[in-house]
Amino acid sequence: MAESIDVQEGIPIPKVNRYNFETWPIGGSRYFDELTQVEACASAAYSYAKHHGNGFRMTRRKEGDGYRIWRIE
């Protein structure tokens, strides 16, 4: 016998804003320990720029034992 599932409506989906691209200034940067972290940030930045169409661009470089990503536009 299947159990009844409580379905709720009208609950808004919370906005995830992990990298705060809206407030990230040109020339600002973030440091990441792992390559996978900087790749995730770069991918999110690409999606953000594509969605908002605002010319948001990033570049990344290896720095010491980790990686740094900068906003360049």
CORGIQUI-V875155 format. One record per run of one state. SS is the DSSP state (H for helix, E for strand, - for the rest). FROM is the first residue (numbers start at 1). TO is the last residue. If there is no record, write none. Layout:
BEGIN
{{SS | FROM | TO} {SS | FROM | TO}}
END
This chain:
BEGIN
{{- | 1 | 20} {H | 21 | 23} {- | 24 | 28} {E | 29 | 32} {- | 33 | 34} {H | 35 | 52} {- | 53 | 57} {E | 58 | 63} {- | 64 | 65} {E | 66 | 71} {- | 72 | 73}}
END
